[in-house]
Amino acid sequence: MAKKKETGLSKGLKALFVIHGVGAIFTGVLLFFVPEIWAKLNQYGPIDNGVMRLLGSYFLALGFKDWFCFKAKGLVEVRIILIQEVALTLLATLACFYAVIFEAAPAIMWFNGVLFAVLFVFWTYFYLKYRKQ
């Protein structure tokens, strides 16, 4: 008997959407509402509050996107999001490491780079796992 294709979201992918969403919402709230606190926590400055709030709105949108993906009934609904997350986390990883190595960014950027690299591995895993479905 042929193996039935999995069409729903796995528990692992749903968990990734939750973890990513919570982190994105937390970061987005800090950047959008209190960018000075975010800058102090990350040993970053001087900052442009307008740019930080714009970045915060992006993180908040990522968090809301994760909620909708978590609620999705099938892989068809989230496939393009997986591709976007693979690209985003790869580029963010490269940007963080470039900033630390060539631009004397604060040490927290190492943490951010590693975090984005870990997310890249997870998003890529799920994309490759489900790309043919």
JOPE-V74453 format. One record per backbone hydrogen bond with DSSP energy under -0.5 kcal/mol. NH is the residue of the N-H (numbers start at 1). CO is the residue of the C=O. E is the energy in kcal/mol with one decimal. If there is no record, write none. Layout:
NH|CO|E / NH|CO|E
This chain:
14|10|-2.4 / 15|11|-2.5 / 16|12|-2.2 / 17|13|-2.3 / 18|14|-2.0 / 19|15|-2.9 / 20|16|-2.8 / 21|17|-2.3 / 22|18|-2.7 / 23|19|-2.2 / 24|20|-2.5 / 25|21|-2.7 / 26|22|-2.5 / 27|23|-2.5 / 28|24|-2.9 / 29|25|-2.7 / 30|26|-2.0 / 31|27|-2.8 / 32|28|-2.8 / 33|29|-2.8 / 34|29|-0.7 / 34|30|-1.7 / 37|34|-0.9 / 38|34|-1.7 / 39|35|-2.5 / 40|36|-2.2 / 41|37|-2.7 / 42|38|-1.8 / 43|40|-1.2 / 44|39|-3.2 / 49|47|-0.7 / 52|48|-2.4 / 53|49|-2.5 / 54|50|-1.9 / 55|51|-2.4 / 56|52|-2.4 / 57|53|-2.3 / 58|54|-1.5 / 59|55|-2.2 / 60|56|-2.6 / 61|57|-2.1 / 62|58|-2.2 / 63|59|-2.1 / 64|60|-2.3 / 65|61|-2.5 / 66|62|-2.2 / 67|63|-1.6 / 68|64|-2.0 / 69|65|-2.4 / 70|66|-2.6 / 71|67|-1.8 / 72|68|-0.6 / 72|69|-0.9 / 75|7|-2.1 / 77|74|-0.9 / 78|75|-1.2 / 79|75|-1.6 / 82|78|-2.0 / 83|79|-1.7 / 84|80|-2.2 / 85|81|-2.7 / 86|82|-2.2 / 87|83|-2.3 / 88|84|-2.9 / 89|85|-2.6 / 90|86|-1.9 / 91|87|-2.4 / 92|88|-2.6 / 93|89|-2.1 / 94|90|-2.3 / 95|91|-2.5 / 96|92|-2.5 / 97|93|-2.4 / 98|94|-2.4 / 99|95|-2.3 / 100|96|-2.0 / 101|97|-2.4 / 102|98|-3.0 / 103|98|-0.6 / 103|99|-1.3 / 105|99|-1.7 / 109|106|-2.0 / 110|107|-2.0 / 111|107|-0.8 / 112|108|-2.2 / 113|109|-2.6 / 114|110|-2.5 / 115|111|-2.9 / 116|112|-2.7 / 117|113|-2.1 / 118|114|-2.6 / 119|115|-2.5 / 120|116|-2.5 / 121|117|-2.1 / 122|118|-2.2 / 123|119|-3.2 / 124|120|-2.6 / 125|121|-2.4 / 126|122|-2.3 / 127|123|-2.5 / 128|124|-3.0 / 129|125|-2.4 / 130|126|-1.9 / 131|127|-1.2 / 133|130|-1.8
